[in-house]
Amino acid sequence: MTTVVIVGDGPAGLSAGLFLAKNGVDTIVFGQDATAMHYAHLHNYLGVEDLGGSDFQVVARRQAAAHGADLRDAEVTAITPDDDDGGFLVQAGGDEVAAEYVILAGGKQAQSLAAALGAERDGGRVPIDVEQRTVVDRLYAVGRVARPDRSQAIISAGAGAVAALDILSREAGRDVHDWDSPPSD
């Protein structure tokens, strides 16, 4: 079974996919690279002085895939609870994928998917807790799904990382940190 399905391939979805995949979690990111990043230019992303949003997407997609995230060019059309194991069944591109967790990171499309699963909605956003969890167990909302009017690439990427670390911690039964050390000389 796929452990995590991520709906959306902007900064939030790709960040979650990167963190999960690099920690050995089977991760599928569904998206069609139709993110708002293609209309952005980064001047306020820490560590990135000046980069076009489309260029950012190229780098972020390559990085997530290099660490093992399975990027699929398909639209998720439905998500239903999987009563057999407490996870979800995700319909995308004519395929059905079983997932233990779902992270919604895809803007308007994710709003209707969240509603169909019984997640609360507050105007144009899906309310979350500090770990990016919705009221539906194992369903997370990150990026513009949770903050449509206060969206920033760096905040979205951080939210994706928060959700990923929460999933890693839940699966491990303890707090998990994702520390990377520089190579020794």
Phi, psi and omega in degrees: 000142173289131181285312184228134169246132178246129180256103180123136185235038170270197182303320181293311182293318180290325176296313177300316180299319178298308182300316182292311184296319182292345176258019172083012180271133176294115189227128174244130176249115176265131176181163182240025180050043178251028183291156176295347178302334180290352177248012185245164171222130185268120171233347186239024178260112185308128180089352178237108185283324186196109182207134175291148181301321178294321176294321176301315180300319179300311181295314183295318178296315179298318181295314180297317180294321180297333179267003172110000176290136179269101181273122182240129180276083180203149177269133174281122183259339179198149171226129178232153176296141175262099185296340182288327184225007178081003179263220185221154170247123186249125178261123180206131175055034180083357179253158173241129181238132175272138182220144174281327180226152173229134173246119177270118183224026192238035172064225188300318181301319183293332178300312181290325177295318179297316180298318180296333179272355178094012177288143177295154173226142179233095186066239181262018181229160174257115180296143182224166171264189184293343178264007180076015180279141171270183177287347178270122182304133177073013176245124182245153175229127184225163176066221185293344177293320182267334185225065186294331183262357181227045186274130173222144183303315184291324177292318179297315179298319177297320179296320176299319178295320178299312179299316180298315180295327177293318177297314178301319180292318178299316181293325181277342183075018179200166177296134179243137176242150180245077181266134173245133179255145177293151179297144179277149181283000000 
